[in-house]
Amino acid sequence: MPLRKRNKRAWEWLKPVCLNYNGKDRKEKASEGGSLEWFEHFDWKVFFPEQRMYIMRQHNWAFAAWEMERLKGNLQPQSLLVHVDAHLDDTPDGVFVPGLLEAKSVEQIMAVAQGHDYASGQVCPPDCMQIDNFIWAGVARNTIGKTLFVSHQDDEVLSLSMLRYDAVHKRNQNCQNIIDKLPAGCTYTHQRFMDMDSFLREVDPNKWSPQQTKILDIDLDYFNMSRDTTPTLQPLEEIRASLLALRGLCQWDAITVAISPEYCGGKEEADYLLHIFLETFEINLASAREW
């Protein structure tokens, strides 16, 4: 099996603001935020220590957040990841990022997680951490043991069993090379949900192991249902309900949030979604720390 087609790189309690989503409401909502520093700086990222929450413009930095929380002892190996995203982000070449398995310090982890500015017009260097391959990088470091994918992307999730089958039965060297980068006896698994309703209906967090640390990973582009360049955001109340459900699902050991403005539909749409998230999770962006 060849490496997967890029999921994203193909593009190389709350005060109600509105009852229905429309352009005017969106602009008013976005204007509450003031500065759009996060949009102007490609590697913008902040964190909130008390909540163990990391917010970033580009999703590749989620990997660094998880690894830093693991260094602090807040995450254990084989953590459960709940990945809510318009895209699966299951491209496996994250296992090949130079220094991935050797990184032991914050500085080394940050260097590994550094992504490529695909809007710069420059050629992406080989084996680079990207916005769609960071999950398998976490699997390779044994930080992620299981992923629950909540995504309306049509593609099938790339599984460990698929890699092993193709490596053995089709003698696919690409797959074997990926497997060779994974922990010995790797037992990584996943579950797939096409939308938030099915996820909340079928998942019982009370059955999750209390010993397994848990990560909530959200890309705000999940709330953009469009498959083209014209954004179609979910209604405000649906967005709010989904975020409230996720917030209360369990005691999260770490939370990572990607803004991904290009996939939300643009700067205005992304800022609108960001402020709904901040209000739902009761987060004041002014109290954030850079990292």
Sequence and secondary structure as in RCSB ss.txt:
>XXXX:A:sequence
MPLRKRNKRAWEWLKPVCLNYNGKDRKEKASEGGSLEWFEHFDWKVFFPEQRMYIMRQHNWAFAAWEMERLKGNL
QPQSLLVHVDAHLDDTPDGVFVPGLLEAKSVEQIMAVAQGHDYASGQVCPPDCMQIDNFIWAGVARNTIGKTLFV
SHQDDEVLSLSMLRYDAVHKRNQNCQNIIDKLPAGCTYTHQRFMDMDSFLREVDPNKWSPQQTKILDIDLDYFNM
SRDTTPTLQPLEEIRASLLALRGLCQWDAITVAISPEYCGGKEEADYLLHIFLETFEINLASAREW
>XXXX:A:secstr
      SSGGG       SS  HHHHHHHHHTT   HHHH TT EEEETTTTEEEESSTTHHHHHHHHHHHTTSS
 TTEEEEEE SS    GGGGGSTTTTT  SHHHHHHHH    TTS S   TT   TTSHHHHHHHTT EEEEEEE
    S    HHHHHHHHHHS  HHHHHHHHTS TT   EEEEESSHHHHHHH  GGGS TTS EEEEEEGGGGB 
 SSSS  B  HHHHHHHHHHHHHSS  SEEEEE  HHHHTSHHHHHHHHHHHHHHTT  GGG EE 
